[in-house]
Amino acid sequence: MSTMLLSWLFERVNHYNKPTTITEVVTLLKWTLTLGGILLMFGCADPIEDAKKTLETGLFQNIEVEYRNIQSFPGDVVCGEINSFDRWGNSPGYKRFIVRADRASLVPVENDWGIFCSEDPVAALQARFGIDPMNGKNSTLQTVHRHLSELDFALRQYLTDNAALPLTTQELASASTTGPQPKNRKEGGYIDKIPEDPWGRPYHYEKLRRLHPAPKTYKLYTLGRDGVAGGTGEDADIGNWQLKYLDHIVSL
């Protein structure tokens, strides 16, 4: 609630502070209740207490905990350190946590900590990845963000339906012409057209096997204007692993 709006509500209440008619009494009561309700609502909205509740009713239910260096940040983010104790008083020591949009992470990677737990996530993203600010002047980054979001969503849908990833992103739009077809492939595909990056090149797509014979994770990225790994500004590499940061910045 802006200071201007609150000031206006106070003025309305003060205007009728000495009612002389029934109408003015009713009007004063209405404005008083409105102002009181708004102040109560905003007085109860404490992001740090909400974050503690998220941790203590989920991951640390019925466990004694202590906090330190806890702070709220733009975009409904709370960061800090938490220490828990078992019934015998043993403790693993303080460890970092991030609560974002009512979801807690107790093992935040360094980039998560540096960007989400920042008063200026845009500058933090630029410092860590060389990605220019996403604003009205940076239509290139807006396009990459939109394309990666669309492809990432389509890949997740494909994986959910078929318990496997496609060989190429082209299979998201049209069925493969070779090999067996997935039984549960969505009729009509998962995306109308496979986009190219702003420089006319296909987005890179790599399946990551790790320890599972059937890959369930992937990398989806552009190498930027120069087409070479690394770089800053329009030459910066941008991938699906950075989508959560771009989404966060867009939401601010």
C-alpha positions in Angstrom: 0.0 0.0 0.0 1.6 3.3 -1.0 2.2 6.1 1.4 0.0 8.4 -0.7 -3.0 6.1 -0.5 -2.7 5.7 3.2 -2.4 9.4 3.7 -5.6 9.9 1.6 -7.4 7.4 3.8 -6.3 9.2 7.0 -7.6 12.4 5.5 -11.0 10.8 4.8 -11.2 9.7 8.4 -10.1 13.1 9.8 -12.6 14.8 7.6 -15.4 13.1 9.4 -13.9 13.1 12.9 -16.8 15.2 14.2 -19.9 13.8 12.5 -23.1 15.8 12.9 -25.5 13.7 10.8 -26.3 10.0 10.5 -24.9 10.0 7.0 -21.6 11.4 8.3 -21.5 8.8 11.1 -22.0 6.0 8.6 -19.3 7.5 6.3 -16.8 7.8 9.2 -17.4 4.2 10.3 -16.9 3.0 6.7 -13.6 4.8 6.3 -12.4 3.8 9.7 -13.1 0.1 9.0 -11.4 0.4 5.7 -8.3 2.0 7.1 -8.2 -0.4 10.1 -8.5 -3.4 7.8 -5.7 -2.3 5.5 -3.4 -1.5 8.4 -4.1 -4.9 10.0 -3.4 -6.7 6.8 -0.1 -5.0 6.2 0.9 -5.2 9.8 0.5 -8.9 9.7 2.5 -9.4 6.5 6.0 -10.1 7.8 8.1 -11.9 5.1 10.7 -13.1 7.7 8.1 -14.6 10.0 6.4 -16.2 7.0 9.7 -17.7 5.9 10.3 -19.1 9.4 6.8 -20.6 9.3 7.6 -22.3 6.0 10.7 -23.8 7.4 9.3 -24.8 10.7 6.1 -26.4 9.4 7.9 -28.3 6.7 11.5 -29.2 6.8 12.0 -28.6 10.5 8.7 -29.6 12.0 8.9 -30.4 15.7 12.6 -29.5 15.8 14.2 -26.7 17.8 15.8 -24.2 15.5 17.8 -20.9 15.7 18.3 -18.3 13.1 21.0 -15.7 12.3 21.7 -13.1 9.5 18.1 -13.4 8.3 16.9 -10.8 5.9 14.2 -10.1 3.3 15.0 -9.2 -0.3 13.1 -8.0 -3.4 10.7 -10.5 -4.9 9.3 -12.2 -1.8 12.8 -13.7 -0.9 14.1 -14.3 2.6 17.7 -15.5 3.1 19.6 -16.4 6.2 21.2 -19.2 8.2 19.5 -21.8 10.3 20.7 -24.2 13.0 18.7 -27.2 14.2 18.9 -29.3 17.3 17.9 -32.9 17.9 16.4 -34.2 21.1 19.9 -34.6 22.7 20.9 -31.1 21.8 23.2 -32.1 19.0 23.5 -29.6 16.1 25.1 -29.8 12.6 25.8 -26.1 12.8 24.4 -23.1 10.9 23.7 -23.5 7.2 22.3 -21.2 4.6 18.7 -21.2 3.4 16.6 -19.4 0.9 12.8 -19.1 1.1 11.4 -17.9 -2.2 7.6 -17.8 -2.9 7.0 -20.1 0.1 9.5 -22.7 -1.1 12.6 -23.4 0.9 16.0 -24.4 -0.2 18.6 -25.6 2.3 21.4 -26.2 -0.2 21.4 -23.0 -2.3 24.2 -22.9 -4.8 26.5 -19.9 -4.9 24.7 -18.3 -7.8 21.3 -18.7 -6.1 22.7 -17.0 -3.0 24.4 -14.2 -5.0 21.4 -13.3 -7.1 18.2 -14.1 -5.1 19.8 -12.7 -1.8 20.6 -9.4 -3.4 19.1 -6.0 -3.2 19.9 -5.6 -6.9 19.4 -9.0 -8.7 19.9 -7.4 -12.1 23.4 -6.2 -11.2 24.1 -9.5 -9.6 23.1 -11.4 -12.7 25.3 -9.2 -14.8 28.3 -9.6 -12.5 28.0 -13.4 -12.5 27.0 -14.2 -16.0 27.8 -11.1 -18.1 24.1 -10.8 -19.0 22.9 -7.2 -19.7 19.9 -5.9 -17.8 16.5 -7.1 -19.1 14.6 -4.0 -19.8 12.6 -2.3 -22.6 15.9 -1.5 -24.4 17.1 -5.1 -24.4 14.7 -6.8 -26.7 17.3 -9.4 -27.6 17.4 -10.8 -24.0 13.6 -10.6 -23.8 13.4 -12.8 -27.0 15.9 -15.3 -25.7 14.0 -15.5 -22.4 10.7 -16.1 -24.2 12.2 -18.8 -26.5 14.0 -20.7 -23.7 10.9 -20.6 -21.6 8.7 -22.0 -24.4 11.2 -24.7 -25.3 11.9 -25.6 -21.6 8.1 -25.9 -21.0 7.7 -28.1 -24.1 10.6 -30.4 -23.0 9.1 -30.8 -19.6 5.7 -31.7 -21.0 7.3 -34.2 -23.4 9.3 -35.8 -20.5 6.2 -36.1 -18.4 4.2 -37.8 -21.2 6.9 -40.1 -22.4 9.3 -40.7 -19.4 12.2 -39.8 -21.8 13.5 -36.8 -23.6 13.4 -36.3 -27.4 16.5 -36.9 -29.5 16.2 -33.3 -30.9 14.1 -30.3 -30.1 12.5 -30.7 -33.6 10.6 -33.7 -32.2 8.7 -31.3 -30.0 7.0 -29.8 -33.1 6.8 -32.9 -35.4 7.1 -36.6 -34.9 10.5 -38.2 -35.7 10.7 -39.8 -39.2 13.0 -42.5 -38.0 12.8 -45.1 -35.2 9.8 -46.0 -33.0 7.4 -43.3 -32.0 6.6 -42.6 -28.3 3.3 -44.1 -27.4 2.1 -41.1 -25.4 3.3 -38.3 -27.7 0.8 -35.5 -27.6 -1.1 -35.2 -30.9 -0.1 -32.0 -32.6 3.2 -31.8 -30.8 4.3 -29.7 -27.9 5.2 -26.4 -29.6 4.0 -24.9 -32.9 7.5 -24.0 -34.2 11.0 -24.5 -33.0 12.4 -21.0 -32.6 15.9 -19.8 -33.6 17.9 -17.5 -31.4 18.0 -13.8 -32.3 21.1 -14.4 -34.5 19.4 -17.0 -36.7 20.9 -20.1 -35.1 19.2 -23.1 -33.5 19.3 -23.2 -29.7 21.8 -25.9 -28.5 20.1 -28.9 -26.8 22.1 -31.5 -24.9 20.7 -34.5 -22.9 22.7 -35.1 -19.7 23.0 -38.8 -18.7 24.6 -38.5 -15.4 24.0 -41.8 -13.5 20.8 -42.8 -15.3 20.8 -44.7 -18.7 17.7 -42.7 -19.8 18.5 -39.0 -19.6 16.0 -36.9 -17.6 18.0 -33.7 -17.5 19.2 -31.4 -20.3 20.9 -28.2 -21.2 19.2 -25.7 -23.6 21.2 -22.6 -24.5 22.4 -20.0 -27.0 26.1 -19.0 -27.3 25.0 -15.4 -28.0 25.8 -13.1 -30.9 29.4 -14.3 -31.4 28.4 -18.1 -31.3 31.4 -18.7 -29.1 31.3 -20.0 -25.5 31.8 -17.2 -22.9 31.4 -13.5 -23.4 29.4 -10.6 -22.0 26.5 -8.5 -23.2 25.0 -9.8 -26.4 27.9 -12.3 -26.6 26.9 -13.9 -23.3 25.8 -17.5 -23.1 22.3 -17.8 -21.8 20.7 -21.2 -20.9 17.8 -22.9 -19.2 19.8 -23.0 -15.9 19.5 -19.2 -15.8 15.7 -19.1 -16.4 14.9 -19.0 -12.7 17.0 -15.8 -12.4 15.4 -14.2 -15.4 11.9 -15.2 -14.2 12.7 -13.7 -10.8 13.9 -10.4 -12.3 10.8 -10.1 -14.6 8.6 -10.6 -11.5 10.1 -7.6 -9.6 
